[in-house]
Amino acid sequence: MIGAILSKLNLTSTFLTKTNKTAMGKGKDLFGHYNDLAKAKGPESEESKYAGVLFQALLMVGERRVFELLEEADETGKKLKLETSGDANSSDRPASIVLVDKN
């Protein structure tokens, strides 16, 4: 009896993990990959600057949206970029996140 309950709990846990993995897994993995690259390359590297962009985007729109954008960028060969509003009266704070071609 206890074995059957533990088996069901394990299956439920596995299902939830796999469901979450498919919902945000690829984007989350990409986010982690870019952060690992930034750590390896150092603070003044392009990889570190891009990791900073991803972190700012995360603060702006949340992890789910950033992970979705990372997946889209990966599939289309693009990257995320922060854009300012262009308003002369506003500060240089980013207003939106867009996908742009990689350099």
C-alpha positions as CSV (number, residue, x, y, z in Angstrom):
1,M,0.0,0.0,0.0
2,I,2.7,2.5,1.0
3,G,4.7,1.5,-2.0
4,A,1.8,2.3,-4.3
5,I,1.3,5.7,-2.7
6,L,5.0,6.5,-3.0
7,S,4.9,5.4,-6.6
8,K,2.0,7.7,-7.4
9,L,3.7,10.6,-5.6
10,N,6.9,10.0,-7.7
11,L,4.9,9.9,-10.9
12,T,3.1,13.1,-10.0
13,S,6.4,14.8,-9.1
14,T,7.9,13.6,-12.4
15,F,4.9,14.8,-14.4
16,L,5.0,18.2,-12.8
17,T,8.7,18.6,-13.4
18,K,8.3,17.6,-17.0
19,T,5.3,19.9,-17.5
20,N,7.2,22.8,-16.0
21,K,10.3,21.9,-18.1
22,T,8.4,22.0,-21.3
23,A,6.5,25.2,-20.3
24,M,9.6,27.3,-19.5
25,G,12.5,24.8,-19.7
26,K,14.2,25.9,-22.9
27,G,14.0,29.6,-22.1
28,K,15.2,28.9,-18.6
29,D,18.1,26.8,-19.8
30,L,19.1,29.6,-22.3
31,F,18.9,32.2,-19.5
32,G,21.2,30.0,-17.4
33,H,23.5,29.3,-20.3
34,Y,24.0,33.0,-21.0
35,N,24.7,33.7,-17.3
36,D,27.3,30.9,-17.2
37,L,29.0,32.3,-20.3
38,A,29.1,35.7,-18.6
39,K,30.7,34.3,-15.5
40,A,33.3,32.5,-17.6
41,K,34.2,35.4,-19.8
42,G,34.3,38.1,-17.1
43,P,32.6,41.4,-16.2
44,E,33.7,43.5,-19.2
45,S,32.8,40.9,-21.9
46,E,29.9,41.0,-24.4
47,E,28.5,37.9,-22.7
48,S,28.4,39.7,-19.4
49,K,26.7,42.7,-20.9
50,Y,24.1,40.5,-22.6
51,A,23.4,38.7,-19.2
52,G,22.8,42.2,-17.8
53,V,20.3,42.8,-20.5
54,L,18.5,39.5,-19.7
55,F,18.4,40.4,-16.0
56,Q,17.0,43.8,-16.6
57,A,14.4,42.3,-18.9
58,L,13.5,39.8,-16.2
59,L,12.9,42.7,-13.8
60,M,10.8,44.5,-16.3
61,V,8.4,41.7,-17.6
62,G,9.0,38.7,-15.4
63,E,10.6,35.3,-16.0
64,R,7.9,33.7,-18.1
65,R,8.0,36.5,-20.7
66,V,11.8,36.6,-20.8
67,F,12.0,32.8,-21.2
68,E,9.4,33.0,-24.1
69,L,11.4,35.8,-25.8
70,L,14.7,33.8,-25.3
71,E,13.1,30.8,-27.0
72,E,11.8,32.9,-29.9
73,A,15.2,34.6,-30.2
74,D,16.9,31.2,-30.3
75,E,14.6,29.8,-32.9
76,T,14.9,32.9,-35.2
77,G,18.7,33.6,-34.7
78,K,18.1,36.8,-32.8
79,K,18.8,38.3,-29.4
80,L,17.0,40.5,-26.9
81,K,17.7,44.2,-26.7
82,L,16.4,46.9,-24.4
83,E,15.0,50.0,-26.0
84,T,14.3,53.4,-24.5
85,S,11.2,55.3,-25.4
86,G,13.1,57.9,-27.4
87,D,11.3,60.7,-25.5
88,A,13.7,63.6,-24.9
89,N,12.1,64.3,-21.5
90,S,12.4,60.7,-20.2
91,S,15.5,59.2,-18.7
92,D,17.6,56.5,-20.3
93,R,15.5,53.8,-18.6
94,P,14.5,51.0,-21.0
95,A,10.9,51.1,-22.1
96,S,10.6,47.8,-24.0
97,I,12.3,44.6,-25.0
98,V,12.7,43.8,-28.7
99,L,14.3,41.0,-30.7
100,V,17.1,42.1,-33.0
101,D,19.5,40.4,-35.3
102,K,22.7,39.1,-33.8
103,N,25.8,41.0,-34.8
